[in-house]
Amino acid sequence: TSDGQTKVVREGDNGVAYAWNMAEQKWDKIGEVVDGPEESNRPLFDGVQYDYVFDVDIGDGMPIRKLPYNRS
């Protein structure tokens, strides 16, 4: 192992990230993993990539609208 190397370990139903601390020869807990790797095939809306693009029905007889959303 090298200094700063990270590993994700399952603890119960969650993933927890740890980093190797070479000076102290131990794994330091970084925190709980809350998101996975980014996907390159994110949806587009008006030529811009978003995390999600939702279809929104605003009323009878009205066209479906798109609602783009980013997690950040």
Number of C-alpha atoms within 10 A of each C-alpha: 10 9 13 13 12 17 14 16 13 11 9 7 6 12 16 17 17 19 19 18 16 13 7 8 10 12 17 14 14 13 12 15 13 8 7 6 5 8 8 7 9 13 15 13 14 6 7 9 16 16 15 15 17 12 11 11 12 10 8 7 7 8 10 13 12 12 12 17 13 9 6 4
